[in-house]
C-alpha cells in the first residue's frame, strides 16, 4: 500500500492524457480511427479539427466531474479518507514541500528547451500569450471554487481545499509542454506529466488536499491549457485581421476606396474647406 496514491493518480491522469493524445492524432486527418462515424471522413477539415478538439476535452472533464461528484457521493468521500489514512501510515514524502517547485517544472522546461535550441510548435510570443491565457482562466476558476465550495483541508488549516491549486498549475504546465513538443517526442509530454503527478501525490502526503481535490485540480489544469490552445488562434486572427483592415493614412483610405465603390473625404487647401470625392472605376 506504500505507493497506492502514486499508482492511482498516475493511472487516472496518464490514461486520460494518452487517450486524449490518441484521439487528437487519429482525428487530425492523417490517421482516423475506424471507430469514428463514416461521415467524419468526408467532413471539412475545420469540422474534423473542432470535433477532435472537443473529444480531447472529455478526459479532463471526467476528472473535474469526479471531483465535483465527491461532494455528493459518499463512496468517493470514503475513498478520500481511506487514501488520507494510507498516506499517513506509509508517508514517503520529505519535510520540504517539493511540490512548490515541481508545479512549475514543466513550464520552466518548455522555455529552457527553447533556449537550448529545441523549438516548440509556436513562437515565443504566441506561446507566452497562450500560457498567460490558460493561467488566467485557471486561476479565476480555482479561486472562485475554493471560496464557494469551502471544503476543509485534511490538515484543517482553512476551507480552501477544493480544488488543488498546486496540482492545477502543474497539470496546466504539463499540458503546455505536451502541446508544444508533442511533434518532437512523446517523452516531453510524459516528463511534464510525471512532474505534475508527483506534485499531486505530495499534496496528499503533506495533508494539504484530499484525493478528489487533486483529481479535480488536474482536470481543471488540463482544460485551461487545452481551452487556451483552442481559443487563441481565433482571437489572434480576429485582432490581426482587424488591424490589417483598418486604414491609417489618406493613401490607404483611397487605395481601399478603389477596391470598393466611392468615398467622400473632407479636404483643406489655401484656407478653404472642401470635400474630396474618390471613386474607383
C-alpha positions as CSV (number, residue, x, y, z in Angstrom):
1,X,0.0,0.0,0.0
2,X,3.0,2.3,0.2
3,X,2.7,3.6,-3.3
4,X,-1.1,3.3,-3.7
5,X,-1.7,7.0,-4.1
6,X,1.0,7.4,-6.8
7,X,-0.4,4.4,-8.7
8,X,-4.0,5.7,-8.6
9,X,-3.1,9.2,-9.7
10,X,-0.6,8.0,-12.4
11,X,-3.1,5.6,-13.9
12,X,-6.0,8.1,-13.8
13,X,-4.3,11.1,-15.2
14,X,-1.9,9.4,-17.7
15,X,-4.7,7.2,-19.0
16,X,-6.7,10.4,-19.6
17,X,-3.7,12.1,-21.3
18,X,-2.8,9.2,-23.5
19,X,-6.4,8.7,-24.6
20,X,-6.6,12.4,-25.5
21,X,-3.4,12.2,-27.5
22,X,-4.7,9.2,-29.4
23,X,-7.9,10.9,-30.3
24,X,-6.3,14.2,-31.4
25,X,-3.8,12.3,-33.5
26,X,-6.3,9.9,-35.1
27,X,-8.8,12.7,-36.0
28,X,-6.3,15.1,-37.4
29,X,-7.0,13.8,-40.9
30,X,-3.9,11.6,-41.1
31,X,-4.9,8.5,-39.3
32,X,-8.6,8.5,-38.5
33,X,-9.6,5.5,-36.3
34,X,-12.2,3.0,-37.6
35,X,-14.5,3.6,-34.6
36,X,-15.4,7.1,-35.8
37,X,-18.5,7.6,-37.9
38,X,-18.1,7.3,-41.6
39,X,-19.4,10.8,-42.2
40,X,-16.4,12.3,-40.4
41,X,-14.2,11.0,-43.3
42,X,-16.0,13.3,-45.7
43,X,-16.4,16.3,-43.4
44,X,-14.4,19.5,-43.9
45,X,-11.0,19.8,-42.2
46,X,-12.4,22.5,-39.9
47,X,-15.2,20.3,-38.7
48,X,-12.7,17.4,-38.1
49,X,-10.4,19.7,-36.2
50,X,-13.1,21.1,-33.9
51,X,-14.6,17.7,-33.3
52,X,-11.2,16.2,-32.4
53,X,-10.5,19.1,-30.0
54,X,-13.9,18.6,-28.4
55,X,-13.3,14.9,-27.9
56,X,-9.9,15.6,-26.4
57,X,-11.7,17.7,-23.7
58,X,-13.7,14.7,-22.4
59,X,-10.9,13.0,-20.3
60,X,-10.0,16.2,-18.3
61,X,-13.7,17.0,-18.0
62,X,-14.2,13.5,-16.5
63,X,-11.5,14.3,-13.9
64,X,-13.4,17.5,-13.0
65,X,-16.7,15.6,-12.8
66,X,-15.1,13.1,-10.4
67,X,-14.0,15.9,-8.1
68,X,-17.4,17.6,-8.1
69,X,-19.2,14.3,-7.6
70,X,-17.2,13.7,-4.5
71,X,-19.3,16.4,-2.7
72,X,-22.4,14.3,-3.2
73,X,-21.2,10.6,-3.5
74,X,-20.4,9.1,-0.1
75,X,-18.2,6.3,-1.6
76,X,-15.9,8.9,-3.1
77,X,-15.6,10.7,0.2
78,X,-14.9,7.4,1.9
79,X,-12.2,6.8,-0.6
80,X,-10.7,10.3,0.2
81,X,-10.5,9.4,3.8
82,X,-9.1,5.9,3.1
83,X,-6.3,7.4,0.9
84,X,-5.6,10.0,3.5
85,X,-5.2,7.3,6.2
86,X,-2.9,5.2,4.0
87,X,-0.8,8.3,3.2
88,X,-0.3,8.9,6.9
89,X,0.6,5.3,7.7
90,X,3.0,5.0,4.8
91,X,4.4,8.5,4.5
92,X,7.1,8.7,1.9
93,X,7.3,12.4,1.4
94,X,10.1,14.7,2.6
95,X,9.7,17.5,5.0
96,X,10.5,20.0,2.2
97,X,7.4,20.9,0.1
98,X,8.9,19.9,-3.2
99,X,5.6,20.4,-4.9
100,X,6.2,24.2,-4.7
101,X,9.0,23.6,-7.2
102,X,7.6,20.7,-9.2
103,X,4.4,22.6,-10.1
104,X,6.5,25.0,-12.2
105,X,8.9,22.5,-13.6
106,X,7.1,21.8,-16.9
107,X,6.8,25.5,-17.8
108,X,10.5,26.1,-16.9
109,X,11.4,23.1,-19.1
110,X,9.5,24.5,-22.0
111,X,11.4,27.7,-22.0
112,X,14.7,26.0,-21.0
113,X,14.4,23.7,-24.0
114,X,13.7,26.6,-26.2
115,X,16.9,28.3,-25.1
116,X,18.8,25.1,-25.7
117,X,17.6,25.1,-29.3
118,X,14.6,22.7,-29.1
119,X,11.8,24.7,-30.5
120,X,8.1,24.1,-30.0
121,X,5.3,24.5,-32.4
122,X,4.7,28.2,-31.5
123,X,6.8,31.3,-31.4
124,X,7.9,32.7,-28.1
125,X,5.3,35.4,-28.2
126,X,2.4,33.2,-29.2
127,X,3.4,30.5,-26.7
128,X,3.7,33.0,-23.9
129,X,0.3,34.6,-24.7
130,X,-1.3,31.1,-24.7
131,X,0.2,30.3,-21.3
132,X,-1.0,33.6,-19.9
133,X,-4.5,33.0,-21.2
134,X,-4.5,29.5,-19.7
135,X,-3.3,30.8,-16.4
136,X,-5.9,33.5,-16.3
137,X,-8.8,31.0,-16.9
138,X,-7.3,28.5,-14.5
139,X,-6.7,31.0,-11.6
140,X,-10.2,32.5,-12.0
141,X,-11.8,29.1,-11.8
142,X,-9.7,27.8,-8.9
143,X,-10.1,30.9,-6.8
144,X,-13.9,31.0,-7.4
145,X,-14.4,27.3,-6.5
146,X,-12.1,27.5,-3.4
147,X,-14.1,30.3,-1.9
148,X,-17.5,28.9,-3.0
149,X,-17.1,25.3,-2.0
150,X,-15.5,25.9,1.4
151,X,-14.1,22.4,1.7
152,X,-12.0,21.9,4.8
153,X,-8.4,20.8,4.2
154,X,-7.2,17.5,5.7
155,X,-4.8,19.4,8.0
156,X,-7.8,21.7,9.0
157,X,-5.8,24.9,8.3
158,X,-8.6,26.5,6.2
159,X,-11.5,25.8,4.0
160,X,-9.8,26.3,0.6
161,X,-9.2,22.6,-0.2
162,X,-11.2,22.2,-3.4
163,X,-9.7,22.1,-6.0
164,X,-5.9,21.7,-5.6
165,X,-4.2,24.8,-6.9
166,X,-0.7,23.3,-7.0
167,X,-2.0,20.4,-9.0
168,X,-3.9,22.6,-11.3
169,X,-0.8,24.7,-12.0
170,X,1.3,21.5,-12.5
171,X,-1.1,19.9,-15.0
172,X,-1.6,23.1,-16.9
173,X,2.1,23.3,-17.3
174,X,2.3,19.6,-18.2
175,X,-0.3,20.0,-21.0
176,X,1.5,23.2,-22.1
177,X,4.7,21.2,-22.5
178,X,2.9,18.3,-24.3
179,X,1.2,20.7,-26.7
180,X,4.4,22.5,-27.6
181,X,6.6,19.4,-28.0
182,X,4.3,16.6,-29.0
183,X,5.6,16.9,-32.5
184,X,9.1,16.3,-31.3
185,X,8.7,13.3,-29.0
186,X,6.1,11.9,-26.7
187,X,8.7,11.8,-23.9
188,X,8.5,15.5,-23.4
189,X,4.8,15.2,-22.5
190,X,5.5,12.3,-20.3
191,X,8.2,14.2,-18.4
192,X,5.8,17.1,-17.8
193,X,3.1,14.8,-16.6
194,X,5.5,13.0,-14.3
195,X,6.3,16.2,-12.5
196,X,2.6,17.1,-12.4
197,X,1.6,13.7,-11.0
198,X,4.3,13.9,-8.3
199,X,3.0,17.3,-7.3
200,X,-0.5,15.9,-6.8
201,X,0.9,13.0,-4.7
202,X,2.9,15.3,-2.4
203,X,-0.2,17.5,-1.9
204,X,-1.9,14.4,-0.4
205,X,1.1,13.2,1.6
206,X,1.5,16.7,3.1
207,X,-2.2,16.7,4.2
208,X,-3.0,19.7,2.1
209,X,-5.6,18.1,-0.1
210,X,-7.9,15.1,-0.5
211,X,-7.6,12.8,-3.4
212,X,-10.7,14.2,-5.1
213,X,-9.2,17.8,-4.8
214,X,-6.1,16.6,-6.6
215,X,-8.0,14.8,-9.4
216,X,-10.2,17.9,-10.0
217,X,-7.2,20.2,-10.0
218,X,-5.6,18.0,-12.6
219,X,-8.7,18.2,-14.8
220,X,-9.0,22.0,-14.4
221,X,-5.4,22.5,-15.3
222,X,-5.6,20.4,-18.5
223,X,-8.8,22.0,-19.5
224,X,-7.4,25.5,-19.1
225,X,-4.5,24.9,-21.3
226,X,-6.4,22.9,-23.9
227,X,-9.0,25.7,-23.9
228,X,-6.3,28.4,-24.4
229,X,-4.8,26.5,-27.4
230,X,-8.3,26.1,-28.9
231,X,-9.3,29.8,-28.5
232,X,-6.0,31.6,-29.1
233,X,-5.9,31.2,-32.9
234,X,-9.4,32.7,-33.3
235,X,-8.6,35.6,-31.0
236,X,-5.2,36.2,-32.7
237,X,-6.7,36.1,-36.2
238,X,-9.5,38.4,-35.2
239,X,-7.2,41.0,-33.7
240,X,-4.7,41.0,-36.5
241,X,-7.3,41.0,-39.2
242,X,-9.0,44.0,-37.6
243,X,-5.6,45.8,-37.5
244,X,-4.8,45.0,-41.1
245,X,-8.3,46.1,-42.3
246,X,-8.1,49.5,-40.5
247,X,-6.6,52.2,-42.8
248,X,-4.2,54.5,-41.2
249,X,-3.4,57.1,-43.9
250,X,-5.3,59.0,-46.6
251,X,-3.4,57.0,-49.2
252,X,-4.5,53.7,-47.6
253,X,-8.1,55.0,-47.4
254,X,-8.1,56.0,-51.1
255,X,-6.5,52.6,-52.0
256,X,-9.2,50.8,-50.2
257,X,-11.8,53.0,-51.6
258,X,-10.7,52.0,-55.1
259,X,-11.4,48.4,-54.3
260,X,-15.0,49.4,-53.3
261,X,-17.2,52.0,-54.9
262,X,-16.7,55.5,-53.8
263,X,-15.6,57.6,-50.8
264,X,-16.3,61.2,-49.7
265,X,-13.4,62.9,-47.7
266,X,-13.0,66.3,-46.1
267,X,-10.2,68.5,-47.5
268,X,-8.4,71.7,-46.6
269,X,-6.4,73.9,-49.1
270,X,-5.4,77.5,-49.1
271,X,-7.6,78.3,-46.1
272,X,-10.7,76.8,-47.6
273,X,-12.6,73.8,-46.5
274,X,-14.0,71.4,-49.1
275,X,-14.9,67.8,-49.9
276,X,-12.9,65.3,-52.0
277,X,-14.8,62.6,-53.8
278,X,-12.9,59.5,-54.6
279,X,-14.3,56.9,-56.8
280,X,-13.0,53.7,-58.3
281,X,-13.8,52.5,-61.8
